[in-house]
């Protein structure tokens, strides 16, 4: 055999003519891997499916119809409406009147965003009843129900939800647990949860106002107060809700027209009268104020009450500032709680929960500007029938 092994043959390959080959690189991550690694998976998924173009028309239509059906379902629970017209119909209070004489141990439940509860809180403050009537402040929960937190607890029973307080009563409770609610702690019973009846009851308590001379429900003006309330409740107090919770264009148009006609009428009336019933603050003013203080803050945008802002009504805005500047009133107006209670809670109206910037007209500095309505304090009240706007 060979003394030394033969050398292996060396094969030489010639490179074919053309550009040099690209250097080897690791393969790029797949599109699915990029979706998984993205910090915004929804955006990445949409680009994976249809690039940077608009979503397919079929998907847009499906989501639109699906959202509309879900919106109507939610609205029918949140804001019951007339099936024939789509007009909002407010659910009657379960305990609409004070029956009998409650025990001295009464407790008030309120929520700061709510204009109806604000009435009771405001009358309690104006009449100096803070020491006599303790209060628990509920806050809107994520599910929309009035709830209590460590920072705002139930002062009587330590419950987590207001409906649990309602359920303490001997007959139990089913339905909406609303505010304001006046509770008899001794009898463990709801006294009333209708705001206008609660404030009338507070006005009749012995020693209300502690000698300050303020009578919000004087016998000689009760007929006028009731007449004004019969006008402002459906058109203004509930009118803003009829705009915001309307479930048809026709229902909204009718509510908005009635609302702004009423505001025009009130603007004309307040040209010559400091308050609704003349030169004395009454329950009629309290009930109107708690809606007006929220108008530019919430109702103008969220509830689509957009024809005019309150700040565009010189007399109504000055009238609102007049009441706001009274002792103890501003302390009952928590603007941040009001805005959060609407924009972050009413999911069907604001699903993104984005809270807008507070309007300048609702800043404390603006509300403390001179109102100049002292000059009208000796003017006689104009009857409601004479206040119509031509």
Backbone torsions as a table, in degrees:
resi	resn	phi	psi	omega
1	UNK	NA	176.6	-177.4
2	UNK	-72.0	144.9	177.6
3	UNK	-68.9	-36.7	177.5
4	UNK	-125.7	142.7	-178.3
5	UNK	-67.1	145.9	178.8
6	UNK	-67.1	148.0	176.4
7	UNK	-71.8	137.7	178.4
8	UNK	-66.5	148.1	178.7
9	UNK	-68.5	136.0	176.5
10	UNK	-98.2	122.4	179.4
11	UNK	-93.9	131.0	178.6
12	UNK	-112.9	130.0	179.2
13	UNK	-109.9	137.4	176.3
14	UNK	-94.8	134.0	178.2
15	UNK	-72.4	132.8	179.4
16	UNK	-67.5	153.9	179.8
17	UNK	-63.3	150.2	-180.0
18	UNK	135.6	-179.0	-179.4
19	UNK	-66.3	152.4	179.7
20	UNK	-65.4	149.2	-179.2
21	UNK	-67.2	151.6	178.0
22	UNK	-71.7	144.5	177.8
23	UNK	-64.5	150.4	-177.7
24	UNK	-71.5	131.2	176.0
25	UNK	-125.9	149.9	174.9
26	UNK	-61.0	143.3	-179.1
27	UNK	-64.7	145.8	179.2
28	UNK	-67.9	155.3	176.8
29	UNK	-64.3	145.1	178.7
30	UNK	-66.3	162.1	180.0
31	UNK	-61.3	-35.2	179.1
32	UNK	-66.8	-37.4	177.8
33	UNK	-64.0	-36.5	178.9
34	UNK	-66.4	-37.0	176.8
35	UNK	-62.1	-43.8	-177.8
36	UNK	-66.5	-33.3	-176.7
37	UNK	-85.7	-10.0	-175.4
38	UNK	-71.1	147.3	175.3
39	UNK	-80.4	-11.3	177.7
40	UNK	-127.5	78.1	-172.6
41	UNK	-61.9	-31.7	-179.7
42	UNK	-65.3	-43.9	177.9
43	UNK	-63.7	-43.9	-179.5
44	UNK	-64.5	-39.1	179.5
45	UNK	-65.6	-41.2	178.7
46	UNK	-63.2	-37.9	178.0
47	UNK	-70.9	-31.4	175.8
48	UNK	-64.8	-38.8	-174.2
49	UNK	-80.7	-44.4	-176.9
50	UNK	-137.7	21.7	175.6
51	UNK	66.1	-143.6	-179.0
52	UNK	-95.4	5.8	178.6
53	UNK	-78.8	171.1	175.7
54	UNK	-66.7	153.7	176.6
55	UNK	-58.6	154.4	178.9
56	UNK	-57.4	148.3	-177.7
57	UNK	-58.0	-37.5	-179.0
58	UNK	-63.1	-39.9	179.2
59	UNK	-67.9	-41.4	178.4
60	UNK	-59.6	-46.0	-179.5
61	UNK	-65.7	-40.9	-179.4
62	UNK	-63.7	-45.1	179.7
63	UNK	-65.9	-40.2	179.9
64	UNK	-60.6	-48.7	-179.0
65	UNK	-68.1	-37.5	178.2
66	UNK	-65.1	-42.7	179.2
67	UNK	-66.4	-40.0	179.6
68	UNK	-61.9	-41.1	178.9
69	UNK	-66.6	-43.1	178.4
70	UNK	-65.4	-38.8	179.5
71	UNK	-62.1	-45.2	-179.4
72	UNK	-65.3	-36.9	178.1
73	UNK	-63.6	-46.0	179.2
74	UNK	-65.0	-42.9	-177.8
75	UNK	-65.1	-34.4	179.8
76	UNK	-67.1	-26.9	175.3
77	UNK	-84.1	-42.1	-179.3
78	UNK	-71.3	-43.6	-172.9
79	UNK	-138.9	85.5	-178.6
80	UNK	-54.8	141.5	-177.2
81	UNK	-130.4	164.8	174.3
82	UNK	-72.7	118.3	-177.4
83	UNK	-58.8	-28.6	-176.5
84	UNK	-77.9	-32.7	-173.4
85	UNK	-117.8	-18.0	-174.9
86	UNK	78.7	9.5	-179.0
87	UNK	-81.4	137.3	179.2
88	UNK	-63.8	134.1	177.2
89	UNK	-126.0	114.0	-176.2
90	UNK	-70.6	135.2	178.3
91	UNK	-70.6	128.9	179.4
92	UNK	-62.0	149.5	177.9
93	UNK	-65.3	142.0	-179.6
94	UNK	-72.5	-31.4	-179.3
95	UNK	-125.1	78.2	-166.9
96	UNK	-79.6	-9.9	-176.0
97	UNK	-146.5	153.8	174.8
98	UNK	-80.4	118.4	-177.8
99	UNK	-107.4	125.7	-179.6
100	UNK	72.7	-159.9	-178.9
101	UNK	-114.9	113.7	179.4
102	UNK	-66.2	164.4	175.2
103	UNK	-72.3	166.0	178.2
104	UNK	-65.3	-17.1	-176.9
105	UNK	-91.2	74.3	177.9
106	UNK	-102.7	149.3	-175.9
107	UNK	-134.3	137.3	-176.7
108	UNK	-106.8	129.8	174.5
109	UNK	-108.4	128.9	-178.6
110	UNK	-136.9	170.6	169.7
111	UNK	-134.7	131.3	-172.8
112	UNK	-65.2	-33.5	178.9
113	UNK	-69.8	-23.9	-168.1
114	UNK	-79.3	124.3	179.2
115	UNK	-67.6	-30.2	179.7
116	UNK	-69.9	-42.4	176.6
117	UNK	-68.5	-32.8	178.9
118	UNK	-60.2	-34.4	176.8
119	UNK	-55.0	-50.7	-177.0
120	UNK	-66.2	-41.5	179.3
121	UNK	-63.6	-38.8	-179.2
122	UNK	-69.6	-44.2	178.8
123	UNK	-65.0	-41.0	176.1
124	UNK	-56.0	-41.6	-179.8
125	UNK	-72.5	-45.9	-177.3
126	UNK	-62.5	-34.1	-177.5
127	UNK	-92.6	4.4	176.4
128	UNK	67.6	38.1	-175.9
129	UNK	-101.5	13.1	-175.0
130	UNK	-58.8	-43.0	-178.0
131	UNK	-73.0	-29.8	-175.5
132	UNK	-82.0	-34.6	-176.0
133	UNK	-120.0	99.8	176.6
134	UNK	-66.3	156.8	-175.7
135	UNK	-133.2	142.9	170.5
136	UNK	-117.2	133.1	-175.6
137	UNK	-106.1	114.2	175.8
138	UNK	-87.6	154.3	179.1
139	UNK	-123.9	152.3	178.6
140	UNK	-66.3	127.3	176.5
141	UNK	-84.4	173.5	179.5
142	UNK	-62.2	-27.0	178.7
143	UNK	-88.8	4.2	179.5
144	UNK	88.8	-9.9	-178.6
145	UNK	-83.0	147.8	176.6
146	UNK	-67.2	128.0	-172.3
147	UNK	-133.2	169.3	176.2
148	UNK	-119.9	150.3	-178.9
149	UNK	-130.2	168.5	175.5
150	UNK	-57.9	-31.4	178.3
151	UNK	-81.6	-18.7	-179.9
152	UNK	-141.0	76.1	-171.0
153	UNK	-85.4	165.2	168.9
154	UNK	-75.8	113.4	-173.6
155	UNK	-73.3	-12.4	-178.3
156	UNK	-98.6	-53.8	-169.3
157	UNK	-119.4	-5.5	-178.5
158	UNK	68.5	27.7	-179.2
159	UNK	-73.7	161.0	178.7
160	UNK	-91.8	-29.1	-177.6
161	UNK	-126.7	147.2	178.4
162	UNK	-64.5	-33.7	179.8
163	UNK	-63.0	-25.2	176.1
164	UNK	-70.3	-31.0	175.1
165	UNK	-69.1	-46.5	176.6
166	UNK	-54.7	-39.2	-175.8
167	UNK	-71.5	-11.1	178.0
168	UNK	-66.6	-28.2	-178.6
169	UNK	-57.7	154.8	-172.4
170	UNK	-61.2	-32.7	-179.2
171	UNK	-87.6	4.8	-176.2
172	UNK	69.5	-169.9	-178.6
173	UNK	-158.3	136.5	170.3
174	UNK	-134.0	139.3	-179.5
175	UNK	127.1	-161.2	-177.4
176	UNK	-86.9	127.3	176.2
177	UNK	-89.6	97.2	-171.8
178	UNK	-105.2	164.2	172.2
179	UNK	-118.7	152.5	-0.8
180	UNK	-74.4	157.5	175.7
181	UNK	-140.3	125.0	177.4
182	UNK	-98.3	126.1	-171.3
183	UNK	-119.4	137.6	174.4
184	UNK	-94.0	104.5	-174.5
185	UNK	-70.7	-27.5	-179.5
186	UNK	-74.8	-42.9	-178.3
187	UNK	-92.0	-6.3	-179.0
188	UNK	53.4	58.1	-174.3
189	UNK	-147.4	148.4	174.0
190	UNK	-72.3	126.3	175.6
191	UNK	-81.2	-47.2	-177.9
192	UNK	-170.2	147.6	170.4
193	UNK	-132.7	28.8	173.0
194	UNK	-107.1	119.0	-167.9
195	UNK	-60.1	-44.0	-175.8
196	UNK	-66.3	-34.4	178.5
197	UNK	-74.3	-33.6	176.9
198	UNK	-64.0	-46.2	-177.4
199	UNK	-68.8	-33.2	175.2
200	UNK	-65.6	-40.4	178.0
201	UNK	-61.7	-43.5	-179.8
202	UNK	-62.8	-37.8	179.3
203	UNK	-65.5	-24.6	-178.0
204	UNK	-92.2	-0.4	180.0
205	UNK	-69.2	137.6	177.2
206	UNK	-59.8	134.5	177.8
207	UNK	83.3	4.8	176.8
208	UNK	-60.4	134.8	-178.5
209	UNK	82.8	-7.9	172.8
210	UNK	48.7	42.2	176.0
211	UNK	82.8	8.3	180.0
212	UNK	-76.9	-9.7	176.4
213	UNK	84.2	5.6	-179.1
214	UNK	-91.5	118.9	177.4
215	UNK	-122.0	107.0	-177.0
216	UNK	-83.7	-10.1	-175.7
217	UNK	-136.7	56.8	-176.4
218	UNK	-70.8	140.7	-177.4
219	UNK	-55.6	-38.8	-176.1
220	UNK	-71.6	-14.0	-179.2
221	UNK	-114.0	4.5	-173.9
222	UNK	-64.1	-35.8	178.4
223	UNK	-65.0	-42.5	177.6
224	UNK	-66.3	-41.1	179.1
225	UNK	-60.9	-45.9	179.6
226	UNK	-63.5	-37.0	179.6
227	UNK	-66.9	-42.7	176.8
228	UNK	-64.7	-41.4	-178.2
229	UNK	-64.6	-38.1	177.9
230	UNK	-63.6	-22.3	178.0
231	UNK	-87.8	-47.5	-172.7
232	UNK	-80.4	-27.7	-177.2
233	UNK	-61.5	-56.5	-175.9
234	UNK	-71.3	-32.6	-172.9
235	UNK	-88.4	-33.8	-174.3
236	UNK	-114.7	-62.6	-178.0
237	UNK	-54.9	-54.9	178.3
238	UNK	-87.4	-17.3	-178.7
239	UNK	-61.9	-39.6	178.6
240	UNK	-64.8	-36.1	177.6
241	UNK	-71.1	-34.2	176.5
242	UNK	-64.6	-31.0	174.1
243	UNK	-72.4	-51.6	-174.6
244	UNK	-67.5	-32.5	-175.9
245	UNK	-104.2	10.3	177.2
246	UNK	-61.8	140.2	-178.6
247	UNK	-116.2	18.6	171.3
248	UNK	-153.1	155.2	-179.9
249	UNK	-62.4	-38.8	-178.4
250	UNK	-65.4	-39.6	179.3
251	UNK	-66.1	-41.1	178.2
252	UNK	-64.3	-46.9	-178.1
253	UNK	-58.0	-43.6	-179.3
254	UNK	-65.3	-43.2	-178.7
255	UNK	-66.6	-43.8	-179.0
256	UNK	-64.9	-40.8	178.7
257	UNK	-62.3	-43.7	179.6
258	UNK	-66.8	-40.5	-180.0
259	UNK	-59.8	-51.6	-174.2
260	UNK	-76.3	-24.7	170.5
261	UNK	-65.1	-40.3	178.3
262	UNK	-66.5	-41.2	178.8
263	UNK	-64.8	-39.1	175.6
264	UNK	-60.5	-40.3	-179.2
265	UNK	-67.6	-42.0	177.8
266	UNK	-66.1	-39.4	178.1
267	UNK	-59.4	-42.4	179.3
268	UNK	-67.5	-40.5	-179.4
269	UNK	-63.2	-41.5	-175.9
270	UNK	-76.6	-1.6	173.0
271	UNK	-63.1	-35.7	-175.7
272	UNK	-119.4	8.7	-177.6
273	UNK	-139.7	128.0	-177.2
274	UNK	-64.8	-43.3	177.1
275	UNK	-125.0	178.1	-174.6
276	UNK	-64.6	-36.5	-178.1
277	UNK	-105.5	30.7	178.3
278	UNK	106.8	-131.8	-175.2
279	UNK	-100.0	17.0	179.6
280	UNK	-121.8	132.3	174.0
281	UNK	-71.0	132.6	-179.4
282	UNK	-134.8	179.5	177.6
283	UNK	-60.1	-29.3	177.3
284	UNK	-60.3	-41.1	178.8
285	UNK	-69.0	-40.4	177.9
286	UNK	-58.2	-45.5	-177.8
287	UNK	-67.4	-35.1	176.9
288	UNK	-73.7	-40.7	-176.0
289	UNK	-58.7	-42.5	-174.2
290	UNK	-68.2	-18.7	171.0
291	UNK	-85.8	-43.4	-177.2
292	UNK	-63.1	-37.6	-176.8
293	UNK	-67.1	-19.2	178.6
294	UNK	-99.9	-2.6	-168.6
295	UNK	-65.2	-61.4	179.5
296	UNK	-70.4	-27.4	-177.1
297	UNK	-68.6	-40.7	-172.1
298	UNK	-132.4	-54.2	-167.5
299	UNK	-66.9	-35.3	-178.2
300	UNK	-58.3	-39.5	-177.2
301	UNK	-99.2	-60.1	-172.8
302	UNK	-65.8	-37.5	-178.3
303	UNK	-96.4	6.4	174.9
304	UNK	62.4	33.6	175.5
305	UNK	-90.3	72.4	-160.8
306	UNK	-105.4	-2.9	-176.6
307	UNK	-59.6	-46.2	176.5
308	UNK	-146.0	150.0	171.2
309	UNK	-85.4	159.1	177.5
310	UNK	-60.6	-36.7	-179.6
311	UNK	-61.9	-16.3	178.8
312	UNK	-88.2	-2.2	174.4
313	UNK	-105.2	101.0	-174.0
314	UNK	-57.3	-44.8	-176.9
315	UNK	-73.0	-43.6	-179.8
316	UNK	-64.7	-38.9	-179.4
317	UNK	-69.7	-41.3	176.9
318	UNK	-65.0	-38.5	176.9
319	UNK	-60.6	-42.4	177.7
320	UNK	-63.9	-42.7	178.5
321	UNK	-65.8	-36.1	178.1
322	UNK	-57.7	-48.2	-178.8
323	UNK	-71.7	-40.4	-179.8
324	UNK	-57.9	-34.1	-175.9
325	UNK	-83.8	-1.5	176.1
326	UNK	-70.4	151.9	-180.0
327	UNK	-54.9	134.6	175.1
328	UNK	77.3	-10.0	-175.6
329	UNK	-71.7	-48.1	-176.5
330	UNK	-58.2	-33.7	-178.9
331	UNK	-64.9	-19.4	178.4
332	UNK	-90.1	-4.0	-175.4
333	UNK	-106.8	90.5	179.2
334	UNK	-92.7	94.7	-173.0
335	UNK	-62.7	-40.5	-179.1
336	UNK	-65.1	-42.8	178.8
337	UNK	-65.3	-36.6	178.9
338	UNK	-64.1	-49.4	-178.0
339	UNK	-63.2	-46.2	-179.7
340	UNK	-63.7	-36.9	-178.5
341	UNK	-65.4	-24.3	176.9
342	UNK	-97.1	-57.2	-171.3
343	UNK	-69.8	-28.8	-177.7
344	UNK	-101.4	-2.5	-177.0
345	UNK	-114.4	-38.6	-176.9
346	UNK	-80.8	76.4	-174.0
347	UNK	-54.9	-44.7	-178.6
348	UNK	-62.2	-26.8	179.7
349	UNK	-90.0	-22.1	-177.3
350	UNK	-147.1	70.6	-173.1
351	UNK	-62.5	-25.7	179.0
352	UNK	-78.8	-11.5	178.7
353	UNK	58.1	27.1	177.7
354	UNK	-83.0	125.2	-178.6
355	UNK	-98.3	123.4	-178.3
356	UNK	-73.6	169.0	175.8
357	UNK	-68.1	142.5	179.3
358	UNK	-64.4	132.5	177.6
359	UNK	-61.7	145.8	-178.6
360	UNK	-60.5	-32.4	-178.9
361	UNK	-67.1	-14.2	-179.2
362	UNK	-102.9	1.0	175.4
363	UNK	-69.7	152.0	-179.1
364	UNK	-58.2	-39.0	-179.7
365	UNK	-61.5	-40.0	178.9
366	UNK	-68.7	-41.0	-178.2
367	UNK	-71.4	-18.1	178.5
368	UNK	-94.8	4.1	175.8
369	UNK	-64.3	149.4	178.5
370	UNK	-56.0	137.3	-178.4
371	UNK	-100.7	-23.2	175.4
372	UNK	68.3	15.6	-175.3
373	UNK	-90.2	0.9	176.1
374	UNK	-60.8	-29.5	-178.5
375	UNK	-64.4	-19.7	-178.9
376	UNK	-94.9	-0.3	-171.9
377	UNK	-64.3	-20.9	178.3
378	UNK	-100.3	2.1	-179.4
379	UNK	-74.3	143.9	177.6
380	UNK	-73.5	145.4	178.0
381	UNK	-67.4	138.1	178.0
382	UNK	-87.8	128.6	178.9
383	UNK	-57.5	149.4	-179.0
384	UNK	-57.3	-39.5	-176.6
385	UNK	-64.3	-25.1	-177.5
386	UNK	-91.2	1.1	-174.0
387	UNK	-97.2	7.9	-177.2
388	UNK	-65.6	145.9	178.4
389	UNK	-97.6	128.3	-178.8
390	UNK	-75.5	NA	NA
